[in-house]
Amino acid sequence: ENVEILMDKSRFKQIMYNLLSNTMKYLNKDGKVIVSLIKESKYVKITVEDNGTGIKEEDLPFIFERFYRADISRNSETGGTGLGLSITKSLVEAHGGRIYARSQIGKGTKFTILLPI
């Protein structure tokens, strides 16, 4: 079944790019990423899930803040400025949606986006 989301195509690409590039930074060599899209009655649910390093519980409330980088992500290998998730949240909310994350250290992270249809 086709699903239409009323939003700017380039902004949707930016949202997905930011989430996928963030996910790829923290995967090990045998890591995997699962992307899914499910149509609900009033919204589309998009999930991006990995089995990477995960995010500490105490860091989760802050990951969408500008320039925030959890201690585990502060190294020269991953790079980044701490803006990607903040920009992603702003774009999702500008289109009437919500984004949140659940994570466990050593098991991975799951980002969920809800966008109105």
N, C-alpha and C positions, 0 to 999 in steps of 0.2 A: 504494500500500500504506500502510495506517495504521501509525503508530508510537506506542507508549505509552512515556512516560517517567515513572517513579515519583518525582515531586517536587512540592513545593508550587507551585501555580499562580501565586500572587503573587510567589514568589521567581523563577520562570522569567521572568515578565514583567519583573521588576526587572533580571535579567541581560541580557535582550534590550534593554530600554530603555537601560541603561548603555552597552552596546556601540554601539547605533545612535546615541545622542546624542553619544557620543565621536567616532564616525566623522563625523557631520554637521558637527562643529565645524571639521574640518580639510579639508573639501572646497572646491574652487573652484567657481565658478558653473556650470561644465560637468561637474562631478564626478558619479560614479556609485557606487552601493553595490550589492553583490550578496550576498544571503543565501541559503545553501543548507543543506539537511538531508539527510544520507545515512545510511541504516541499515546498519550493519556487523553482524557476527555477535554481538558482545557489547556493543556500544555504539552510540549515535547520535552522528554527527559533525555539528556545526553550525558553519558558517563565516560570518563577516561580513567582507567584503572591500571595500576602497575604492581609488580611484585619487587619493587626496589627497596631502598634503604628505609623508607618511611620517615615520618615526621613525629618528633616528640609531642606528647599530649599537651605539654605546657606551651609549645610553640604554635599549635593550631589556631588559637584565637587571633594571632597576629600575622599570619601568612599573607593576608590580602592587604596589609598596610604598606604604604609606599616605603621603599628602601629597606624593608625588613628582610633579613636573611637569618635563618636559624643557624646556630653554631655548626651543625653538621654540614651546612652548605657553604661555609666560609672557607674556601680553599681555592688555590689557583687553577685546579683542574676543571671545576664546574663553571667558573666565571659568573657573569650576571651582575645586575645592579640592584636587584630587589624590586624591580618595577613591573615585571611581567604579570604576576598574579594580581597586583593592584590594578593595572590597566585592564586585565581580563574582567575583573569584578565590575569596574566602572562601565565597560562596554555591555556586559550582561544586564546590569541594572538600568542602563540607558534605554535598553530595549524591553523593559518591563519584566525582566527575569531575575532569578536568584542563582547564586552559586555557593556551594559549601564543599568541605572536604572532610573525609574520615581517614585515619591513618593509624598504623601500628609500626613501631620500630622493628625492622628486620622482616616485615611482611608486606609492606607497600602502602600505597595511597590510592584513594578513590575520590576523584573530583566529580561532582554532580551539578549539572546545569539544568534549570527549569526555565523554559522559554514559552511565553503564551502563544497559542495558535491563532 
